[in-house]
Amino acid sequence: MGSNGRNVVELSVVVLLFVFSLIYALSSAQASASTLQQLNTANVNKDRIVHSTIGSVSEPTLTGGDILMMLTLMQQENIKIVVGNEAVQLNVKNLEEANVSMIKLNKLYSETTYRDRSGQIVLIHYV
């Protein structure tokens, strides 16, 4: 009789383990289905429009004071500088001797650079 009781206890433990594992498997499947549904909803509601993160490129502007500062640094260079319609003579011994009266200190100038075939700057035009 002891053998039958032991078999009944083993069978009930096996059945309980099977039921608990079945419940766990069903709850895991339900959680996975819920997660997949949320993922699908998020994917459907995505904004598919491409937004630019780079702003438009504007032409660099310099003040007349910036141009005068660059002229002091470029005094030994062999580059022609034109401000407006007048050329600035850079090959003088001292920049104070150069005629820079056409450069207005607070005016904003846009710069256009011209290069030769080798890539060297030959002309800078400020308008």
C-alpha positions in Angstrom: 0.0 0.0 0.0 2.9 2.4 0.6 4.0 2.0 -3.0 0.6 3.2 -4.3 0.7 6.3 -2.0 4.2 7.1 -3.2 3.1 6.8 -6.9 0.1 9.1 -6.3 2.3 11.7 -4.7 4.9 11.5 -7.5 2.1 11.7 -10.1 0.5 14.7 -8.4 3.9 16.5 -8.2 4.5 15.8 -11.9 1.0 17.1 -12.8 1.5 20.2 -10.7 4.9 20.9 -12.3 3.3 20.4 -15.8 0.4 22.8 -15.0 2.8 25.5 -13.6 5.1 25.2 -16.6 2.1 25.4 -18.9 0.8 28.6 -17.1 4.3 30.1 -17.2 4.7 29.4 -20.9 1.3 30.9 -21.7 2.0 34.0 -19.7 5.4 34.4 -21.4 3.8 34.0 -24.8 1.2 36.6 -23.8 3.9 39.1 -22.6 5.8 38.5 -25.8 2.7 39.1 -27.9 2.0 42.3 -26.0 5.6 43.5 -26.5 5.4 42.7 -30.2 2.1 44.6 -30.5 3.6 47.7 -28.8 6.6 47.5 -31.1 4.4 47.2 -34.2 2.3 50.2 -33.1 5.4 52.3 -32.5 6.8 51.3 -35.9 3.5 52.1 -37.7 3.3 55.5 -35.9 6.9 56.5 -36.9 7.5 59.8 -38.6 8.9 58.7 -42.0 9.6 62.2 -43.2 13.3 63.0 -43.4 14.2 66.1 -41.5 17.4 68.0 -42.2 19.7 68.5 -39.2 22.2 70.6 -41.0 21.3 74.3 -41.5 21.6 76.1 -44.7 25.1 77.3 -45.5 25.3 81.1 -45.6 28.1 83.1 -47.2 30.7 84.1 -44.7 30.5 87.8 -43.8 33.3 89.9 -42.4 33.4 93.4 -41.0 35.8 96.0 -42.3 37.8 95.7 -39.1 38.3 92.0 -39.8 39.5 92.7 -43.3 42.0 95.3 -42.0 43.3 92.7 -39.4 43.7 90.1 -42.2 45.6 92.7 -44.3 48.1 93.2 -41.5 48.7 89.4 -41.4 48.8 89.0 -45.2 51.2 91.9 -45.9 54.0 89.6 -47.2 51.7 87.5 -49.3 51.4 87.8 -53.1 47.6 88.0 -53.2 45.6 90.7 -54.9 42.9 92.1 -52.5 39.9 94.0 -54.0 37.5 95.8 -51.7 34.4 96.9 -53.5 35.9 98.1 -56.8 39.2 99.3 -55.5 42.4 97.2 -55.2 44.4 97.3 -52.0 48.2 97.6 -52.5 49.8 95.2 -50.1 53.4 95.3 -51.2 54.2 98.5 -49.3 56.7 98.5 -46.5 54.2 99.5 -43.9 50.4 98.9 -44.0 50.0 102.5 -42.7 51.2 103.7 -46.0 48.6 101.7 -47.9 45.4 103.3 -49.0 42.7 101.5 -47.1 40.2 104.4 -46.9 37.7 102.4 -49.0 37.2 99.9 -46.2 34.4 100.9 -43.9 35.0 99.3 -40.4 31.4 98.5 -39.5 30.2 97.4 -43.0 29.6 93.7 -43.6 31.5 92.3 -46.6 31.1 88.9 -48.3 34.2 87.2 -49.5 34.9 85.6 -52.8 38.2 83.8 -53.3 39.7 83.1 -56.7 42.4 80.4 -57.2 44.8 79.5 -60.0 45.1 76.0 -61.5 47.5 74.9 -58.8 45.0 75.9 -56.0 46.9 78.9 -54.8 44.8 82.0 -53.9 45.4 84.8 -56.4 42.6 87.2 -55.7 40.2 87.9 -52.7 37.3 90.1 -53.6 35.2 91.7 -50.8 31.8 93.0 -51.8 
